[in-house]
Amino acid sequence: MEGRRAVPRGWMRGAGRAALAGAMLVAVALVAGATWLALRTYGATAFAPTPTGSTVSVATGDGIRSVARQLDARGATRWPLALVALARLRGVDARLQPGIYDLRPGTSPDQLLDRIARGDAMRAQITFIEGRTVRELRATVDAAATLKHDTAGLDDAAFAARLGLPDATPEGWFFPDTYVYTAGSSDVALLRTAHREMLRRLERQWSARAPGSPLASPRDALVLASIVEKETGSAADRARVAAVFLNRLSLGMRLQSDPTVIYGLGARFDGNLTRAHLQTDTPWNTYTRAGLPPTPIALPGEASIAAVLQTPVTDALYFVARGDGTSQFSRTLSEHNRAVSRWQRH
């Protein structure tokens, strides 16, 4: 009978270590699989209702932990670290797009992460109205809760420099319209869009201007258009009002526009324009100074820009408001004085 061969002790120890390593790999795989399954289950489960808020904000440079903290503070998830782990598992944490994201009913962590990675943020809109001043425009922007306010508190010169405007005074350089923007975006981006739109509209109208205009540049057109915008209560009269001012400029007459006086008075104007106001000299008082004022006085719409650049031929040099939004036009001062007397009595 042959004897059994001895098994080296080292081999036994090696086999034991291999078995232990294999068991550990299996355990790690099981844990990893369980974790993956738990995260996938979590990712497909809807967030809890959010009684304290229904949006999540992502600023430039924010990480997924900021999103998780907001959801935790709103009571939307009991496992904020699970969202962090899920985002990293999916590789989304490095692709977060800034914006404000609404937490719609039934939204799951997977869906929210997909939307943030795509930049599918909420959209909002804001309207700039013809005839408003830049001060009023800035108040509208500052009141928009869905904008990031990077221009708040800047004086006019710093505001204009921040936006890259051609004038240190930003009055009139934004096109009045309704703009749609991504919630959470900077007011700088919105205002630059409105400024570019004004430049585009102004250049288009300037290129089609009537020959022989006394206006020397698109900027002059913008200044006069702002005056026409404030002077005109009736769209049908807009071109004729513009023609009166252009005729006066061509003849070297003063524009004598009440809205320019009011603009120059600023906070001193109490709503009642007096003869003393007309005689109070400011850079914008077109009763005391010849030519155009140094800046626009409001936001002109495209119709007013077109009116000063494509003006019908007329010999009128005067107009007076009738009180119903329309104006009566006159060729001579005597005609104008009679019209003033009539409509002031009326």
C-alpha positions as CSV (number, residue, x, y, z in Angstrom):
1,M,0.0,0.0,0.0
2,E,1.5,3.3,-1.0
3,G,1.6,6.1,1.5
4,R,-0.3,9.4,1.1
5,R,1.7,12.3,-0.3
6,A,2.2,15.2,2.1
7,V,0.6,18.5,1.2
8,P,3.0,21.5,1.8
9,R,1.8,23.8,4.5
10,G,2.5,26.8,2.4
11,W,0.1,25.6,-0.2
12,M,-2.6,25.3,2.4
13,R,-2.0,28.9,3.6
14,G,-2.1,30.2,0.0
15,A,-5.3,28.3,-0.7
16,G,-6.8,29.8,2.4
17,R,-5.9,33.3,1.4
18,A,-7.3,32.8,-2.1
19,A,-10.5,31.6,-0.7
20,L,-10.7,34.5,1.7
21,A,-10.0,37.0,-1.1
22,G,-12.6,35.4,-3.2
23,A,-15.2,35.6,-0.4
24,M,-14.3,39.2,0.1
25,L,-14.8,39.9,-3.6
26,V,-18.1,38.2,-3.5
27,A,-19.1,40.3,-0.5
28,V,-18.0,43.5,-2.1
29,A,-19.9,42.6,-5.2
30,L,-23.0,41.9,-3.2
31,V,-22.7,45.2,-1.3
32,A,-22.0,47.1,-4.5
33,G,-24.9,45.4,-6.2
34,A,-27.2,46.1,-3.2
35,T,-26.0,49.7,-3.1
36,W,-26.6,50.1,-6.9
37,L,-30.0,48.6,-6.6
38,A,-30.9,50.9,-3.6
39,L,-29.7,53.9,-5.5
40,R,-31.6,52.9,-8.6
41,T,-34.7,52.4,-6.5
42,Y,-34.2,55.8,-4.8
43,G,-33.6,57.4,-8.2
44,A,-37.0,56.2,-9.5
45,T,-38.9,57.2,-6.4
46,A,-40.8,60.5,-6.4
47,F,-39.7,63.2,-4.0
48,A,-41.9,64.0,-1.1
49,P,-44.3,67.0,-1.5
50,T,-42.4,70.2,-0.7
51,P,-44.5,72.5,1.6
52,T,-41.7,75.0,2.1
53,G,-40.8,75.5,-1.6
54,S,-41.1,74.1,-5.0
55,T,-37.9,75.1,-6.7
56,V,-34.2,74.2,-6.6
57,S,-31.6,76.8,-7.5
58,V,-28.2,76.0,-9.1
59,A,-25.8,78.8,-9.3
60,T,-22.6,78.8,-11.4
61,G,-20.1,76.6,-9.6
62,D,-22.6,74.9,-7.3
63,G,-22.2,71.2,-6.7
64,I,-24.7,68.4,-6.2
65,R,-24.4,68.8,-2.4
66,S,-26.0,72.3,-2.7
67,V,-29.0,70.7,-4.5
68,A,-29.2,67.9,-1.9
69,R,-29.1,70.5,1.0
70,Q,-32.0,72.4,-0.6
71,L,-34.1,69.3,-1.0
72,D,-33.3,68.2,2.5
73,A,-34.3,71.7,3.9
74,R,-37.6,71.5,2.0
75,G,-38.3,68.0,3.4
76,A,-38.4,66.6,-0.1
77,T,-35.9,63.7,0.7
78,R,-34.8,61.9,3.8
79,W,-31.6,60.8,2.2
80,P,-29.7,63.8,0.8
81,L,-26.5,61.8,0.6
82,A,-28.2,59.3,-1.6
83,L,-28.8,62.0,-4.2
84,V,-25.1,62.9,-4.0
85,A,-24.2,59.3,-4.5
86,L,-26.7,58.8,-7.3
87,A,-25.4,61.9,-9.2
88,R,-21.8,60.6,-8.9
89,L,-22.8,57.1,-10.0
90,R,-24.4,58.6,-13.1
91,G,-21.7,61.1,-13.7
92,V,-24.1,64.0,-13.5
93,D,-22.4,65.8,-10.6
94,A,-19.9,67.4,-13.1
95,R,-22.5,68.5,-15.5
96,L,-24.9,70.7,-13.5
97,Q,-26.3,73.7,-15.4
98,P,-27.1,76.9,-13.5
99,G,-30.8,77.9,-13.3
100,I,-33.9,77.5,-11.2
101,Y,-35.7,74.1,-11.5
102,D,-39.2,73.5,-10.4
103,L,-39.9,70.4,-8.3
104,R,-43.0,69.2,-10.2
105,P,-45.4,66.8,-8.5
106,G,-44.1,63.2,-9.0
107,T,-40.6,64.3,-9.9
108,S,-38.0,61.6,-9.1
109,P,-34.3,62.2,-8.4
110,D,-33.4,60.7,-11.8
111,Q,-35.7,63.1,-13.6
112,L,-34.4,66.1,-11.6
113,L,-30.8,65.2,-12.3
114,D,-31.5,64.8,-16.0
115,R,-33.1,68.2,-16.1
116,I,-30.3,69.9,-14.3
117,A,-27.7,68.2,-16.5
118,R,-29.6,69.4,-19.7
119,G,-30.1,72.9,-18.3
120,D,-33.9,72.4,-18.6
121,A,-34.6,75.2,-16.1
122,M,-37.7,77.2,-15.6
123,R,-38.4,79.9,-18.0
124,A,-39.6,83.4,-17.0
125,Q,-40.4,86.6,-18.9
126,I,-40.2,90.3,-18.3
127,T,-41.6,93.3,-20.2
128,F,-39.9,96.6,-20.8
129,I,-42.5,99.3,-21.8
130,E,-42.1,102.1,-24.3
131,G,-41.7,105.5,-22.8
132,R,-40.3,104.2,-19.5
133,T,-37.0,105.6,-18.2
134,V,-34.0,103.5,-17.5
135,R,-34.7,104.1,-13.7
136,E,-38.1,102.4,-14.2
137,L,-36.6,99.7,-16.3
138,R,-34.0,98.9,-13.6
139,A,-36.7,98.8,-10.9
140,T,-38.6,96.2,-13.0
141,V,-35.4,94.1,-13.3
142,D,-34.6,94.4,-9.6
143,A,-38.1,93.3,-8.7
144,A,-37.9,90.1,-10.8
145,A,-37.4,87.3,-8.2
146,T,-36.2,84.8,-10.8
147,L,-33.2,86.9,-11.9
148,K,-29.8,87.0,-10.4
149,H,-29.2,90.7,-9.6
150,D,-25.7,91.5,-10.7
151,T,-26.4,95.2,-11.5
152,A,-28.4,96.1,-8.4
153,G,-27.0,99.1,-6.6
154,L,-24.7,100.2,-9.4
155,D,-24.7,103.9,-10.4
156,D,-25.5,104.8,-14.0
157,A,-21.8,105.0,-15.1
158,A,-20.9,101.6,-13.5
159,F,-24.1,100.1,-14.8
160,A,-23.4,101.2,-18.4
161,A,-19.8,100.0,-18.1
162,R,-20.9,96.6,-16.8
163,L,-23.1,96.2,-19.8
164,G,-20.7,97.6,-22.3
165,L,-23.0,100.4,-23.4
166,P,-21.8,103.1,-25.8
167,D,-22.8,105.9,-23.4
168,A,-21.9,106.4,-19.8
169,T,-25.6,107.3,-19.4
170,P,-27.7,104.2,-20.2
171,E,-31.0,106.0,-20.9
172,G,-32.8,104.8,-24.0
173,W,-30.4,102.0,-25.0
174,F,-32.7,99.1,-24.3
175,F,-35.4,97.9,-26.7
176,P,-38.9,97.8,-25.1
177,D,-40.3,94.3,-25.6
178,T,-41.1,91.1,-23.7
179,Y,-38.1,88.9,-23.1
180,V,-38.1,85.2,-22.1
181,Y,-35.1,84.1,-20.0
182,T,-33.9,81.1,-18.0
183,A,-34.9,81.5,-14.4
184,G,-31.8,82.0,-12.2
185,S,-29.8,83.7,-15.0
186,S,-28.0,87.0,-14.5
187,D,-29.7,90.3,-15.2
188,V,-26.6,91.3,-17.1
189,A,-27.4,88.7,-19.8
190,L,-31.0,89.9,-20.1
191,L,-30.1,93.5,-20.3
192,R,-27.4,92.9,-22.9
193,T,-30.0,91.1,-25.0
194,A,-32.3,94.1,-24.8
195,H,-29.4,96.4,-25.7
196,R,-28.4,94.3,-28.7
197,E,-32.0,94.3,-29.8
198,M,-32.1,98.1,-29.7
199,L,-28.9,98.3,-31.7
200,R,-30.3,95.9,-34.3
201,R,-33.6,97.8,-34.7
202,L,-31.9,101.2,-34.7
203,E,-29.4,100.1,-37.4
204,R,-32.1,98.6,-39.5
205,Q,-34.2,101.8,-39.4
206,W,-31.1,104.0,-39.9
207,S,-30.2,102.1,-43.1
208,A,-33.6,102.8,-44.5
209,R,-33.8,106.5,-43.5
210,A,-35.2,109.1,-45.7
211,P,-32.6,111.4,-47.5
212,G,-32.0,114.9,-46.3
213,S,-32.5,114.2,-42.6
214,P,-31.0,116.7,-40.2
215,L,-30.1,113.7,-37.9
216,A,-26.4,113.0,-38.1
217,S,-26.2,109.6,-36.5
218,P,-28.2,106.6,-35.2
219,R,-27.7,108.0,-31.7
220,D,-29.3,111.3,-32.7
221,A,-32.2,109.3,-34.1
222,L,-32.5,107.4,-30.7
223,V,-32.6,110.7,-28.8
224,L,-35.3,112.3,-31.0
225,A,-37.3,109.0,-31.1
226,S,-37.4,109.0,-27.3
227,I,-38.9,112.6,-27.4
228,V,-41.5,111.5,-29.9
229,E,-42.3,108.5,-27.8
230,K,-43.1,110.8,-24.8
231,E,-44.9,113.4,-26.9
232,T,-47.3,111.0,-28.7
233,G,-50.6,109.9,-27.3
234,S,-51.9,108.7,-30.6
235,A,-50.1,106.4,-33.0
236,A,-51.7,108.1,-35.9
237,D,-50.0,111.4,-35.0
238,R,-46.5,109.9,-34.3
239,A,-45.0,110.6,-37.7
240,R,-46.4,114.1,-37.9
241,V,-45.0,114.9,-34.4
242,A,-41.6,113.6,-35.6
243,A,-41.9,115.8,-38.7
244,V,-42.5,118.9,-36.7
245,F,-39.3,118.3,-34.6
246,L,-37.3,117.5,-37.8
247,N,-38.5,120.7,-39.4
248,R,-37.5,122.7,-36.4
249,L,-34.1,121.1,-36.3
250,S,-33.6,121.9,-40.0
251,L,-34.5,125.6,-39.4
252,G,-32.5,126.0,-36.2
253,M,-35.6,126.4,-34.1
254,R,-35.7,125.1,-30.5
255,L,-37.7,121.9,-30.1
256,Q,-39.6,123.2,-27.1
257,S,-40.7,119.8,-25.9
258,D,-42.3,119.6,-22.4
259,P,-41.2,116.0,-21.7
260,T,-37.5,117.1,-22.1
261,V,-38.1,119.8,-19.4
262,I,-39.7,117.2,-17.1
263,Y,-36.9,114.8,-17.6
264,G,-34.3,117.5,-16.8
265,L,-36.2,118.4,-13.6
266,G,-36.0,114.8,-12.3
267,A,-37.2,114.5,-8.8
268,R,-38.0,118.2,-8.6
269,F,-41.0,117.7,-10.9
270,D,-44.2,117.2,-8.9
271,G,-46.6,116.5,-11.8
272,N,-47.5,120.1,-12.5
273,L,-45.5,121.7,-15.3
274,T,-45.2,125.5,-14.8
275,R,-43.8,128.5,-16.7
276,A,-41.0,128.6,-14.1
277,H,-40.1,125.0,-15.0
278,L,-39.9,125.9,-18.7
279,Q,-37.5,128.7,-17.8
280,T,-35.4,126.5,-15.5
281,D,-32.2,125.7,-17.5
282,T,-31.0,122.1,-17.6
283,P,-29.1,120.2,-20.3
284,W,-32.4,118.6,-21.3
285,N,-34.5,121.8,-21.4
286,T,-35.3,122.3,-25.1
287,Y,-36.9,125.6,-24.4
288,T,-33.7,127.2,-23.1
289,R,-31.3,125.2,-25.3
290,A,-31.1,124.6,-29.1
291,G,-30.7,121.2,-30.8
292,L,-31.2,117.8,-29.3
293,P,-30.7,117.1,-25.6
294,P,-27.5,115.2,-24.6
295,T,-29.2,111.8,-24.1
296,P,-32.5,110.1,-24.8
297,I,-35.2,110.7,-22.2
298,A,-37.0,107.3,-22.3
299,L,-37.1,103.9,-24.1
300,P,-38.5,104.5,-27.7
301,G,-40.3,101.8,-29.5
302,E,-39.6,100.8,-33.1
303,A,-42.6,102.9,-34.3
304,S,-41.1,106.0,-32.9
305,I,-37.7,105.2,-34.3
306,A,-39.2,104.7,-37.7
307,A,-41.2,107.9,-37.4
308,V,-38.0,110.0,-37.0
309,L,-36.2,108.3,-39.9
310,Q,-39.0,107.8,-42.4
311,T,-41.0,111.0,-41.9
312,P,-43.7,112.3,-44.3
313,V,-43.2,115.7,-45.8
314,T,-45.1,118.4,-44.0
315,D,-44.8,122.1,-43.4
316,A,-46.1,122.0,-39.8
317,L,-43.9,123.6,-37.2
318,Y,-46.2,123.5,-34.2
319,F,-48.6,121.1,-32.4
320,V,-50.8,121.2,-29.3
321,A,-52.5,118.4,-27.5
322,R,-56.3,118.3,-27.8
323,G,-56.7,116.5,-24.5
324,D,-57.9,113.2,-26.0
325,G,-54.4,111.9,-27.0
326,T,-54.4,113.5,-30.4
327,S,-52.8,116.8,-31.5
328,Q,-53.7,119.7,-33.7
329,F,-50.9,120.8,-36.1
330,S,-50.2,124.3,-37.3
331,R,-47.9,125.9,-39.9
332,T,-47.6,129.3,-38.4
333,L,-47.3,130.7,-34.9
334,S,-50.6,132.7,-35.2
335,E,-52.4,129.4,-36.1
336,H,-50.7,127.7,-33.2
337,N,-51.7,130.4,-30.7
338,R,-55.3,130.1,-31.8
339,A,-55.2,126.3,-31.4
340,V,-53.6,126.7,-27.9
341,S,-56.2,129.1,-26.8
342,R,-59.0,126.8,-28.1
343,W,-57.8,123.6,-26.5
344,Q,-56.7,125.2,-23.2
345,R,-60.2,126.6,-22.8
346,H,-61.6,123.2,-23.8
